[in-house]
Amino acid sequence: MKQLSVELRYLIYVAILLAIIWLPYILAHIAQVGPVKALAYTNEGEMPAWAKKLKQAHYNLVEIVPIFAIAVISPMFTPAQRRSAPRSFSGLGWPIRSRRWRRSGAHAPRCSPSVLTAV
C-alpha cells in the first residue's frame, strides 16, 4: 500500500476536525437557550466566550479548507508527480526540511520552485 504524503495526511486531519468542531458550540447554544429555541435559529441568549471563538474557528475552517484541499490534491494530477517525484519534495514544489537536514547546517538551494519540480 502506498504511503500518504504529509500534506494529504494533514488534509485528512483538518477534514476530521472540520466535521466535529461544530458540535461543542451547538451543544453550548442548546444548553444556553434550550433545544426548541436553538433549533428555531433564534439569536436569543448569549453564548459563552469559548463557544464564540470555536464558532469563528469553524467558519474560518469552512473558508480555508477548500483552498488547502486544492493546493494539496492538484499536484497529484501533474505529470511530474505521476512519475514518482522524489519524496523529499512536497506537492507544491518546495523542499521539505527534515530535522536531521536542519541540524546538519545544510542550506536550501537558491533556485525557483519551478526548477525544483522540473523533470
C-alpha positions in Angstrom: 0.0 0.0 0.0 1.3 3.4 -0.9 2.2 5.7 2.0 0.3 9.0 2.2 2.2 12.2 1.8 2.5 14.6 4.8 0.2 17.2 3.1 -2.5 14.7 2.3 -2.4 13.3 5.9 -2.8 16.8 7.3 -5.7 17.5 4.9 -7.4 14.4 6.3 -6.8 15.6 9.9 -8.2 19.0 9.1 -11.3 17.5 7.4 -12.0 15.4 10.5 -11.6 18.5 12.7 -14.0 20.4 10.4 -16.5 17.6 10.7 -16.6 17.6 14.5 -15.7 21.2 15.6 -19.3 22.4 15.2 -20.7 20.0 17.9 -19.4 21.8 21.1 -20.7 25.3 20.2 -24.1 23.9 19.0 -24.4 22.0 22.3 -23.4 25.2 24.2 -26.1 27.1 22.4 -28.7 24.4 23.2 -27.7 24.4 26.8 -27.9 28.2 26.9 -31.3 28.8 25.2 -32.9 25.4 25.2 -33.5 22.9 22.4 -36.6 24.5 20.9 -35.2 28.0 20.5 -31.8 26.7 19.4 -33.5 24.6 16.6 -35.6 27.6 15.6 -32.4 29.5 14.8 -33.1 32.4 17.1 -30.2 34.6 18.4 -31.6 34.9 21.9 -29.2 34.3 24.7 -25.5 34.9 24.8 -23.1 32.1 24.1 -20.0 31.7 26.3 -16.8 33.3 25.0 -15.2 29.9 24.3 -18.2 28.9 22.1 -18.0 32.1 20.1 -14.3 31.5 19.5 -15.0 27.9 18.4 -17.8 29.1 16.1 -15.4 31.6 14.5 -12.7 28.9 14.1 -15.3 26.7 12.4 -16.2 29.4 10.0 -12.5 30.0 9.3 -12.0 26.3 8.5 -15.0 26.3 6.2 -13.4 29.1 4.2 -9.8 27.8 4.2 -10.2 24.0 3.8 -11.3 24.1 0.1 -8.2 26.2 -0.8 -5.9 23.9 1.2 -7.5 20.8 -0.5 -6.9 22.2 -3.9 -3.3 23.1 -3.1 -2.7 19.5 -1.7 -4.6 17.5 -4.3 -3.9 19.4 -7.6 -0.2 18.5 -7.8 -1.1 14.8 -7.7 -2.5 15.2 -11.2 0.5 16.8 -12.7 2.9 14.7 -14.9 5.9 15.3 -12.6 4.1 13.8 -9.6 2.9 10.8 -11.6 6.4 9.9 -12.5 7.2 9.5 -8.8 8.8 12.7 -7.8 11.4 12.5 -5.0 9.9 12.0 -1.6 11.9 15.0 -0.2 9.8 17.4 -2.2 6.2 18.5 -1.3 3.4 18.6 -3.8 3.8 22.4 -4.0 7.4 22.2 -5.2 9.2 23.4 -2.1 11.7 21.1 -0.3 10.6 19.6 3.0 13.3 20.1 5.5 13.6 17.3 8.0 15.0 17.8 11.5 18.2 16.0 10.5 18.7 18.2 7.5 18.2 21.4 9.6 20.6 20.2 12.3 23.3 19.4 9.7 23.6 23.1 8.8 22.8 22.5 5.1 21.4 25.4 3.2 18.4 25.5 0.9 19.2 25.5 -2.8 19.0 29.0 -4.3 16.6 28.4 -7.2 13.0 28.9 -8.0 10.2 26.4 -7.2 9.7 25.7 -10.9 13.3 24.5 -11.2 12.9 22.2 -8.2 9.9 20.4 -9.7 11.2 20.2 -13.3 11.8 16.7 -14.5 
